[in-house]
Amino acid sequence: MHLNRVIMNRQLTPSKTLLAAWLSLCSTSACDALWKGFTSPDPRSCASPMSELICQAPQVCNPNSGQCEDGPGLLSLNPNMMPMSAGQPVEVTSSLLTKDTVVKIAGQALLPPLFAPASNQIKGTVAKSPGRCGPVDVELLRSDGSMFKGTGAFTYTFEPLTVKSPTALLAGVGSISKILLANLDDDPGGNMDVLLRTATGPQAILNPVTNPTFPQALPIVANVDQHIAIARIAGKSRSTLVFGDTVADAMARSSITILTWDETRLMYLPKSPGSVPGQIKHLLALDSNHDGTDEIVIISQPTAAQTNSTVTMMYNSNSTWYIYQNNSLLVNNAVIAITTGDINNDKIEDLLMTTANQPGVTALYALSWDGVHLNPIPTPASPQGMFTAVATGDWDGDNRVDIALTTGSVNPIFTLLNKQSGWSTGLFNTSATATFYQTELLSYDVNCDRRPDLVVNNFTVGQGNWSGIFVSDGKGGFSERRIPPIKLGPLLPADLNGDSLPDLLNASSDSAGANPLGFQFMLGNSP
C-alpha cells in the first residue's frame, strides 16, 4: 500500500514540473485567457465582476485604474466647440482611453483616430453635424462593450447664421404687435404654438408640424388690441392664456380675462379675476420663485396720462387667481420697457423696468416679488438717455445677470455688466441707420454656443426698420451679424420645428400697419 502511493507520487511529479515550466515561459494573450481560469478577480477593483467597490454618482468606474473617479473630470476635448460644418481636428483626453477605444461625437466617430498612450489622447477630425446645433454627447466605446458618455461635452455652433426663405402662416390680419409661444394644444411632441396680439384681437395658430388649424375659436373679446401673456401652472398640462384690455371703461379701469383649460369639457373657459386702474401698458408672465407656476405682472397708467404707473401682481394659489396692487411705487413715472432677471443674485426672478420720470431722464427700476409684497431693490446707475428697450442675460460668462439697453437714438447699445465688485458700464455701436424709438431687445442664444446673444429689432410702423443680431463673445463684447431684411413688425427667435436650429418668427407689416404677408417664420438652415 505504501509502495503504491510512492509510485503514484513519482508519476505525477514530472507532469506538475512540466506544467509549471510551460506556464512560466508563457507570454502570449492566450496565456492571459488561461490564467483567468486559475485566478480570482480583484474585489478591490470597480471593474471586476466580483467587485466590492461600487461607484456612486457622480463618480464612475475607470476600468483602467479600477477606481471610482469623478465623471466630469474623466473627459476633456480641445476644442470643445466647432461650427456645424466641422471637418477640423480635435484632441480627446481621458484616462479611460485604450488603443481600441472608439470616440463618437453626436454618434459619429472621429476620423481617422490616432492614439497617443503617453498623453492619454486620441486625435481625429470631427465629422459634420448630423443636422443639429448646440451641446451633443461624446461617447467612448471600448472593445469589451463598456461605454462612457460625456453628456453635452461638445458643442456644434450655428455658424454662419443662415435662414431659409420665409413661409407665410397667417395672412390678411390686422397689425401684429406681439408674438408669444407655448404648447397650447399639449401635443406629445411638445411643439410650440403661436399666440399673436393683433389690432383685431388675439389669434392663436397651432404648430403646422402637428395641426395646421386651431380646433376651437378662443372665447375672447374681439376688435380690441389686447395685451397678451401665457402663464404656466404647476401640474397643469396646458397653459393659461391671459388678456388685458388697453382701453379703460367708464370707471377708468381695464379688465383682465383669463382662459383656463377645462379637462372635463376639453375646452378653454373664460374667467375674469378682476380689473386694474387706468390703461394697461405692459403684461408679462414671471415665475419669481421658479416653482413652475407663473405670476402675471401688469403695468397700468391713468387714462391719457404719462405718469403714476400702477404695478399689479396676479398670482395663482390652489387654482384660484388673486390680485395684489401697489400704486405708490412708481409715482411720477411712466414705464417704457419691462423684462425679468435675477439682477441681485438671490435666486428670485426680479422685475426690471425702464421708467421715464416726469420731469427727468429715463431710469432703471427693479422690484422683487416675495409672494406677498413687491419690494424695491437697488439698481445700477443707468447711463443718460431715453431707454426704449431692456434685456437681461449673462454677457460676460460669470453666472451673474447683466443688463442691455437701447436708446431712442441710432446708437449705441449700452451694457451694464453685473460684476461682484459692482456694475460696469459698456457700449457698442450698430450699423443701424434708423432710430430705435419702438424697439425689441431680445436675449437669445442664436448661434447655439451656450451663451445668450442680443437681437435688436426696430419695427416702428412708418419710420423705417432695422434688425440685427449681436453674438456674444462671453467676455462682455459683441460682434454684429446681419439677418435678412425684416418687414415692419415684431420678431421672435425660437426653435419652432424642434430641430435645435434657431428660427426667426416675424409678423410682417407695411407702413400703413397692414399685414400683406401676415405672420411668417424663417427656418434656420443648416450650413
C-alpha positions as CSV (number, residue, x, y, z in Angstrom):
1,M,0.0,0.0,0.0
2,H,2.7,2.4,1.0
3,L,4.7,1.4,-2.1
4,N,1.8,2.2,-4.5
5,R,1.4,5.7,-3.0
6,V,5.1,6.4,-3.6
7,I,4.9,5.2,-7.2
8,M,1.8,7.4,-7.9
9,N,3.5,10.5,-6.4
10,R,6.6,9.8,-8.5
11,Q,4.4,9.5,-11.6
12,L,2.6,12.8,-11.0
13,T,5.6,14.9,-10.2
14,P,7.0,15.2,-13.8
15,S,3.6,16.5,-15.1
16,K,3.5,19.2,-12.5
17,T,7.0,20.2,-13.2
18,L,6.4,20.4,-16.9
19,L,3.1,22.5,-16.5
20,A,4.8,25.0,-14.2
21,A,7.7,25.3,-16.5
22,W,5.4,25.9,-19.5
23,L,3.3,28.5,-17.7
24,S,6.4,30.3,-16.5
25,L,7.5,30.8,-20.1
26,C,4.1,31.8,-21.5
27,S,3.8,35.4,-22.5
28,T,1.0,35.4,-25.1
29,S,-2.5,36.8,-24.9
30,A,-3.7,33.1,-25.0
31,C,-1.9,32.6,-21.7
32,D,-3.8,35.6,-20.2
33,A,-7.0,33.8,-21.0
34,L,-5.6,30.6,-19.5
35,W,-4.6,32.4,-16.3
36,K,-8.2,33.6,-15.8
37,G,-9.2,30.1,-15.0
38,F,-6.6,29.9,-12.2
39,T,-7.0,33.4,-10.7
40,S,-9.8,35.3,-9.0
41,P,-10.9,38.8,-10.0
42,D,-9.6,41.5,-7.7
43,P,-12.6,42.5,-5.5
44,R,-10.9,45.9,-4.8
45,S,-11.3,46.9,-8.5
46,C,-14.6,48.5,-9.5
47,A,-14.2,46.9,-13.0
48,S,-14.1,43.4,-11.6
49,P,-17.3,41.2,-11.8
50,M,-16.7,40.3,-8.2
51,S,-16.1,43.9,-7.2
52,E,-16.6,45.1,-3.6
53,L,-16.2,48.7,-4.9
54,I,-19.4,50.2,-6.1
55,C,-19.2,53.7,-7.6
56,Q,-21.8,56.2,-6.5
57,A,-22.9,59.0,-8.9
58,P,-21.5,61.4,-9.9
59,Q,-18.4,59.2,-9.8
60,V,-18.0,56.5,-12.4
61,C,-15.7,53.4,-12.7
62,N,-12.4,53.8,-14.5
63,P,-11.7,50.3,-15.8
64,N,-8.1,51.2,-16.5
65,S,-7.4,52.1,-12.9
66,G,-10.1,50.1,-11.3
67,Q,-11.0,53.1,-9.1
68,C,-14.1,55.3,-8.8
69,E,-13.3,58.7,-10.3
70,D,-15.1,62.0,-10.8
71,G,-17.1,61.6,-14.1
72,P,-16.8,65.2,-15.5
73,G,-13.1,65.1,-14.9
74,L,-12.6,61.9,-16.9
75,L,-13.0,63.6,-20.3
76,S,-11.9,66.8,-22.0
77,L,-11.9,68.0,-25.6
78,N,-9.8,70.7,-27.2
79,P,-11.5,72.5,-28.8
80,N,-14.9,71.6,-27.4
81,M,-16.8,73.8,-29.8
82,M,-16.9,73.9,-33.6
83,P,-19.2,75.1,-36.4
84,M,-21.7,72.6,-37.7
85,S,-19.7,72.2,-40.9
86,A,-16.8,70.8,-38.7
87,G,-14.0,69.0,-40.6
88,Q,-11.5,70.3,-38.1
89,P,-9.2,68.3,-35.7
90,V,-9.9,67.8,-32.0
91,E,-7.9,66.3,-29.1
92,V,-9.8,64.0,-26.8
93,T,-8.0,63.4,-23.5
94,S,-9.2,60.8,-21.0
95,S,-7.6,58.2,-18.6
96,L,-10.3,55.8,-19.9
97,L,-8.7,55.6,-23.4
98,T,-7.2,52.5,-24.8
99,K,-5.8,51.7,-28.2
100,D,-9.1,50.2,-29.4
101,T,-11.4,52.9,-28.0
102,V,-13.8,54.5,-30.5
103,V,-14.6,58.1,-29.9
104,K,-18.0,59.3,-31.1
105,I,-19.3,62.9,-31.2
106,A,-23.1,63.1,-31.7
107,G,-23.0,59.4,-32.7
108,Q,-20.3,59.9,-35.3
109,A,-16.8,58.5,-35.0
110,L,-13.6,60.6,-35.2
111,L,-11.8,60.1,-38.5
112,P,-9.0,59.0,-38.6
113,P,-8.3,58.4,-34.9
114,L,-4.7,58.5,-33.7
115,F,-4.0,57.2,-30.2
116,A,-1.2,58.7,-28.1
117,P,-0.9,56.5,-24.9
118,A,1.7,58.6,-23.2
119,S,-0.7,61.6,-23.0
120,N,-4.0,59.6,-22.8
121,Q,-5.1,61.3,-26.0
122,I,-6.9,60.4,-29.2
123,K,-6.7,62.9,-32.1
124,G,-9.0,62.9,-35.0
125,T,-11.3,65.0,-37.3
126,V,-14.8,66.0,-36.2
127,A,-17.5,65.0,-38.6
128,K,-20.1,67.4,-39.9
129,S,-23.0,67.9,-37.5
130,P,-25.9,65.5,-38.2
131,G,-28.2,68.4,-38.7
132,R,-28.4,70.0,-35.3
133,C,-26.6,72.5,-33.2
134,G,-25.9,73.1,-29.5
135,P,-24.5,70.6,-27.0
136,V,-24.1,67.0,-28.1
137,D,-22.8,63.9,-26.3
138,V,-19.4,62.4,-26.6
139,E,-19.1,58.6,-26.2
140,L,-16.0,56.4,-25.5
141,L,-16.6,52.9,-26.7
142,R,-14.2,50.1,-25.7
143,S,-13.9,46.7,-27.4
144,D,-15.2,44.9,-24.3
145,G,-18.5,46.7,-24.7
146,S,-18.2,49.2,-21.9
147,M,-19.1,52.8,-22.7
148,F,-18.5,56.2,-21.1
149,K,-20.7,59.1,-22.1
150,G,-19.8,62.8,-21.6
151,T,-23.3,64.4,-21.8
152,G,-23.1,67.7,-23.7
153,A,-19.3,67.6,-23.7
154,F,-19.1,69.0,-27.2
155,T,-21.0,71.9,-29.0
156,Y,-21.8,72.5,-32.6
157,T,-22.3,76.2,-33.2
158,F,-24.8,77.6,-35.7
159,E,-22.2,79.5,-37.8
160,P,-22.7,81.1,-40.2
161,L,-26.2,82.2,-39.4
162,T,-28.3,81.2,-42.3
163,V,-32.1,81.1,-42.9
164,K,-34.4,79.7,-45.5
165,S,-37.0,81.8,-47.4
166,P,-39.9,82.9,-45.2
167,T,-43.1,80.8,-45.1
168,A,-46.4,82.5,-44.5
169,L,-48.6,81.1,-41.8
170,L,-51.4,83.7,-41.5
171,A,-52.3,86.5,-43.9
172,G,-54.8,89.3,-44.1
173,V,-54.9,90.1,-40.4
174,G,-54.6,93.5,-38.7
175,S,-51.4,94.9,-37.4
176,I,-49.5,92.4,-35.2
177,S,-47.6,93.8,-32.3
178,K,-46.6,90.8,-30.1
179,I,-45.7,87.1,-30.7
180,L,-45.7,84.5,-27.9
181,L,-45.0,80.8,-27.9
182,A,-46.4,77.9,-25.9
183,N,-47.6,74.3,-26.4
184,L,-51.2,75.4,-26.5
185,D,-52.7,72.1,-27.7
186,D,-50.5,69.9,-25.4
187,D,-49.3,67.7,-28.2
188,P,-47.0,64.9,-27.2
189,G,-44.1,66.3,-29.2
190,G,-44.1,69.5,-27.2
191,N,-44.3,71.5,-30.4
192,M,-44.6,75.3,-29.9
193,D,-47.8,77.0,-30.9
194,V,-48.2,80.7,-31.6
195,L,-50.3,83.4,-29.8
196,L,-50.5,86.8,-31.6
197,R,-51.5,90.2,-30.4
198,T,-53.3,91.9,-33.2
199,A,-55.4,95.1,-33.7
200,T,-58.5,92.8,-34.1
201,G,-57.9,90.7,-31.0
202,P,-55.6,87.8,-30.1
203,Q,-55.2,85.0,-32.6
204,A,-53.7,81.5,-32.0
205,I,-52.0,79.3,-34.5
206,L,-51.2,75.7,-33.8
207,N,-47.8,74.4,-34.9
208,P,-48.1,73.2,-38.5
209,V,-45.9,70.2,-37.7
210,T,-48.9,68.7,-35.8
211,N,-52.0,70.6,-36.6
212,P,-52.5,73.4,-39.1
213,T,-55.6,74.9,-37.6
214,F,-56.7,75.7,-34.1
215,P,-59.5,73.3,-33.0
216,Q,-61.8,76.0,-31.5
217,A,-62.4,79.7,-31.5
218,L,-61.0,81.4,-28.5
219,P,-63.8,83.0,-26.4
220,I,-62.3,86.4,-26.1
221,V,-63.4,90.0,-26.9
222,A,-62.7,90.8,-30.5
223,N,-61.8,94.2,-32.1
224,V,-59.6,95.2,-29.1
225,D,-55.8,95.4,-29.3
226,Q,-55.4,93.4,-26.1
227,H,-52.2,92.8,-24.2
228,I,-51.4,89.0,-24.0
229,A,-49.4,86.7,-21.8
230,I,-49.1,82.9,-21.4
231,A,-48.9,81.5,-17.8
232,R,-47.7,78.0,-16.8
233,I,-49.4,76.4,-13.8
234,A,-47.6,73.6,-12.0
235,G,-49.3,70.3,-12.5
236,K,-51.4,71.6,-15.4
237,S,-50.6,70.2,-18.9
238,R,-52.0,73.2,-20.8
239,S,-51.0,76.9,-20.3
240,T,-53.4,79.6,-19.1
241,L,-53.9,82.5,-21.6
242,V,-54.1,86.0,-20.1
243,F,-55.6,89.0,-21.9
244,G,-55.7,92.7,-20.7
245,D,-57.7,95.5,-22.3
246,T,-55.8,98.6,-23.5
247,V,-58.9,100.8,-23.2
248,A,-60.3,101.6,-19.8
249,D,-64.0,101.5,-19.2
250,A,-66.2,104.4,-17.8
251,M,-64.8,103.6,-14.3
252,A,-61.3,104.2,-15.6
253,R,-60.4,100.5,-15.1
254,S,-59.2,97.8,-17.5
255,S,-60.4,94.3,-17.3
256,I,-58.4,91.1,-17.2
257,T,-59.6,87.9,-18.9
258,I,-58.0,84.5,-18.5
259,L,-58.7,81.3,-20.4
260,T,-58.2,78.2,-18.4
261,W,-58.3,74.7,-20.0
262,D,-61.2,72.6,-18.6
263,E,-60.2,68.9,-18.6
264,T,-63.8,67.8,-18.3
265,R,-65.2,69.8,-21.1
266,L,-62.0,69.7,-23.2
267,M,-62.1,73.4,-24.0
268,Y,-60.8,76.8,-22.8
269,L,-63.2,78.6,-20.4
270,P,-63.0,82.4,-19.8
271,K,-62.8,83.9,-16.3
272,S,-62.3,87.4,-15.0
273,P,-60.2,87.6,-11.9
274,G,-60.7,91.4,-11.7
275,S,-59.5,94.7,-13.2
276,V,-56.7,97.3,-12.8
277,P,-56.8,101.1,-12.6
278,G,-56.2,103.0,-15.8
279,Q,-54.9,101.6,-19.1
280,I,-52.8,98.5,-19.3
281,K,-49.4,99.3,-20.8
282,H,-47.4,96.1,-20.1
283,L,-48.3,92.5,-19.4
284,L,-45.9,89.6,-18.9
285,A,-45.5,86.2,-17.1
286,L,-43.0,85.9,-14.3
287,D,-42.0,82.8,-12.3
288,S,-40.4,84.6,-9.4
289,N,-39.5,81.6,-7.3
290,H,-39.0,79.0,-10.1
291,D,-41.8,76.7,-8.8
292,G,-43.4,76.1,-12.2
293,T,-46.3,78.5,-11.6
294,D,-46.2,81.9,-13.2
295,E,-47.3,85.2,-11.8
296,I,-48.7,87.8,-14.1
297,V,-47.2,91.3,-14.0
298,I,-49.5,94.1,-15.1
299,I,-48.3,97.7,-15.5
300,S,-51.1,100.3,-15.9
301,Q,-51.4,104.1,-16.0
302,P,-54.2,106.6,-15.6
303,T,-56.1,107.2,-18.9
304,A,-54.3,109.7,-21.1
305,A,-51.6,110.2,-18.5
306,Q,-47.9,109.5,-18.8
307,T,-47.2,109.2,-15.0
308,N,-48.1,107.3,-11.9
309,S,-47.9,103.7,-13.0
310,T,-49.6,101.0,-11.0
311,V,-47.9,97.6,-10.6
312,T,-50.2,94.7,-10.2
313,M,-49.2,91.1,-9.4
314,M,-51.7,88.4,-10.3
315,Y,-50.8,85.1,-8.7
316,N,-52.3,81.7,-8.6
317,S,-52.8,79.6,-5.4
318,N,-54.8,76.3,-5.4
319,S,-56.2,77.1,-8.9
320,T,-57.5,80.5,-7.7
321,W,-56.2,83.8,-9.0
322,Y,-55.5,86.7,-6.6
323,I,-54.6,90.3,-7.3
324,Y,-52.1,92.4,-5.4
325,Q,-51.8,96.1,-6.4
326,N,-49.4,98.9,-5.5
327,N,-49.9,102.4,-7.0
328,S,-47.4,104.1,-4.8
329,L,-44.2,102.5,-6.1
330,L,-43.9,104.5,-9.4
331,V,-45.3,107.9,-8.6
332,N,-44.5,110.4,-11.4
333,N,-43.0,107.6,-13.5
334,A,-44.2,106.0,-16.8
335,V,-42.9,102.6,-17.6
336,I,-41.3,102.4,-21.0
337,A,-39.9,98.8,-21.2
338,I,-40.1,95.8,-18.9
339,T,-38.3,92.4,-18.6
340,T,-37.2,89.9,-15.9
341,G,-33.9,88.7,-14.5
342,D,-32.3,87.9,-11.1
343,I,-30.2,91.0,-11.0
344,N,-29.4,90.8,-7.3
345,N,-28.4,87.1,-7.4
346,D,-30.8,85.9,-4.7
347,K,-32.3,83.1,-6.8
348,I,-35.5,85.1,-7.2
349,E,-36.6,86.4,-10.6
350,D,-36.9,90.2,-10.4
351,L,-38.9,92.7,-12.4
352,L,-36.7,95.2,-14.2
353,M,-38.2,98.3,-15.8
354,T,-37.0,101.5,-17.6
355,T,-39.1,104.4,-16.4
356,A,-39.5,108.0,-17.6
357,N,-39.6,110.3,-14.6
358,Q,-41.7,113.4,-15.0
359,P,-39.7,115.6,-15.2
360,G,-36.3,113.8,-15.6
361,V,-34.4,111.3,-17.6
362,T,-35.1,107.6,-18.1
363,A,-34.0,105.4,-15.1
364,L,-33.9,101.8,-14.2
365,Y,-36.3,100.5,-11.5
366,A,-36.3,97.0,-10.1
367,L,-38.8,95.1,-8.0
368,S,-38.7,91.7,-6.2
369,W,-41.9,89.7,-5.6
370,D,-41.8,87.7,-2.4
371,G,-45.2,86.2,-2.9
372,V,-46.8,88.7,-0.5
373,H,-45.4,92.2,-1.4
374,L,-43.5,94.0,-4.2
375,N,-40.2,95.2,-2.8
376,P,-37.9,97.8,-4.5
377,I,-34.3,96.6,-4.9
378,P,-31.2,98.6,-5.7
379,T,-30.4,99.1,-9.4
380,P,-27.3,100.2,-11.2
381,A,-26.9,103.8,-12.2
382,S,-28.2,104.0,-15.7
383,P,-26.4,105.9,-18.5
384,Q,-28.1,109.1,-19.6
385,G,-30.7,108.7,-22.3
386,M,-34.2,107.7,-23.1
387,F,-34.2,103.9,-22.8
388,T,-36.7,102.3,-25.2
389,A,-35.9,98.6,-24.6
390,V,-34.2,96.5,-21.9
391,A,-33.0,92.8,-21.9
392,T,-31.1,90.7,-19.4
393,G,-28.5,87.9,-19.8
394,D,-25.1,86.8,-18.8
395,W,-23.0,88.6,-21.3
396,D,-19.6,88.0,-19.7
397,G,-19.9,84.4,-18.5
398,D,-19.6,84.9,-14.7
399,N,-23.1,83.5,-13.9
400,R,-24.4,86.9,-12.9
401,V,-27.3,88.5,-14.8
402,D,-26.3,91.6,-16.8
403,I,-28.4,94.3,-18.5
404,A,-28.6,95.7,-22.0
405,L,-30.4,98.9,-23.0
406,T,-31.3,100.6,-26.3
407,T,-32.0,104.4,-26.5
408,G,-34.2,106.4,-28.8
409,S,-31.1,107.2,-30.8
410,V,-29.5,105.2,-33.6
411,N,-26.5,104.2,-31.4
412,P,-25.1,103.0,-29.1
413,I,-26.5,100.0,-27.2
414,F,-25.5,100.1,-23.6
415,T,-24.5,97.1,-21.4
416,L,-24.3,97.0,-17.6
417,L,-22.2,94.1,-16.5
418,N,-23.0,92.7,-13.1
419,K,-19.6,92.3,-11.5
420,Q,-19.0,91.1,-8.0
421,S,-17.4,94.5,-7.2
422,G,-20.3,96.5,-8.8
423,W,-21.8,97.4,-12.1
424,S,-19.5,98.1,-15.1
425,T,-20.9,100.2,-18.0
426,G,-20.1,99.4,-21.6
427,L,-21.5,100.2,-25.0
428,F,-21.2,99.2,-28.7
429,N,-22.4,100.7,-31.9
430,T,-24.5,99.1,-34.6
431,S,-24.7,99.5,-38.4
432,A,-28.3,100.8,-38.0
433,T,-29.5,104.0,-39.7
434,A,-33.0,104.0,-38.2
435,T,-33.6,105.4,-34.7
436,F,-34.7,102.9,-32.1
437,Y,-37.9,104.5,-30.9
438,Q,-40.0,101.4,-30.8
439,T,-37.6,98.6,-30.3
440,E,-37.5,94.9,-29.3
441,L,-34.3,93.9,-27.5
442,L,-34.2,90.2,-27.1
443,S,-31.8,87.9,-25.3
444,Y,-31.4,84.5,-27.1
445,D,-28.6,82.1,-28.0
446,V,-28.8,82.5,-31.7
447,N,-25.7,80.5,-32.6
448,C,-26.0,77.6,-30.1
449,D,-22.8,78.3,-28.3
450,R,-24.5,78.2,-24.8
451,R,-24.1,82.0,-24.5
452,P,-27.0,84.4,-24.7
453,D,-26.8,86.9,-27.6
454,L,-28.8,90.1,-28.4
455,V,-31.4,90.5,-31.1
456,V,-32.3,94.1,-31.9
457,N,-35.5,94.8,-33.9
458,N,-36.8,98.3,-34.7
459,F,-40.3,98.0,-36.2
460,T,-41.9,101.4,-35.7
461,V,-44.6,101.5,-38.4
462,G,-43.9,104.2,-41.0
463,Q,-40.5,105.1,-39.6
464,G,-38.2,102.6,-41.3
465,N,-37.0,99.3,-39.8
466,W,-33.7,97.6,-38.9
467,S,-32.9,94.2,-37.4
468,G,-29.6,92.8,-36.3
469,I,-28.1,90.0,-34.2
470,F,-25.2,90.6,-31.9
471,V,-23.3,87.5,-31.0
472,S,-21.7,87.5,-27.5
473,D,-18.1,86.6,-27.1
474,G,-18.7,85.5,-23.5
475,K,-16.5,88.4,-22.2
476,G,-18.9,91.3,-22.5
477,G,-18.2,92.0,-26.1
478,F,-20.5,91.5,-29.2
479,S,-20.0,91.1,-32.9
480,E,-22.7,92.0,-35.4
481,R,-24.4,89.5,-37.7
482,R,-26.9,90.9,-40.2
483,I,-30.1,88.9,-40.9
484,P,-32.4,89.2,-44.0
485,P,-34.4,92.4,-44.1
486,I,-37.5,92.2,-41.9
487,K,-40.7,93.9,-42.8
488,L,-42.1,96.2,-40.2
489,G,-43.3,94.1,-37.3
490,P,-42.2,92.2,-34.2
491,L,-39.6,89.5,-34.3
492,L,-39.1,86.4,-32.1
493,P,-36.2,83.9,-32.3
494,A,-37.2,80.4,-31.3
495,D,-36.9,76.7,-32.4
496,L,-40.2,76.4,-34.0
497,N,-39.8,72.9,-35.6
498,G,-37.8,71.2,-32.9
499,D,-34.6,70.6,-35.0
500,S,-32.4,72.6,-32.5
501,L,-31.7,75.3,-35.1
502,P,-33.0,78.7,-34.1
503,D,-35.8,80.1,-36.3
504,L,-36.9,83.7,-36.8
505,L,-40.7,84.3,-36.4
506,N,-41.8,87.6,-37.9
507,A,-45.1,89.4,-38.1
508,S,-44.6,91.5,-41.2
509,S,-46.5,94.7,-42.0
510,D,-46.2,97.7,-44.2
511,S,-46.0,101.4,-43.4
512,A,-49.8,101.5,-43.0
513,G,-49.9,98.8,-40.4
514,A,-51.5,96.2,-42.7
515,N,-50.0,92.7,-43.0
516,P,-49.9,91.6,-46.6
517,L,-47.5,88.8,-45.7
518,G,-49.2,88.1,-42.4
519,F,-47.3,86.1,-39.8
520,Q,-44.3,84.2,-41.2
521,F,-41.3,82.3,-40.0
522,M,-37.9,81.7,-41.4
523,L,-36.5,78.3,-40.5
524,G,-32.9,78.0,-39.6
525,N,-30.9,76.5,-42.4
526,S,-28.1,74.0,-41.6
527,P,-24.8,75.2,-43.3
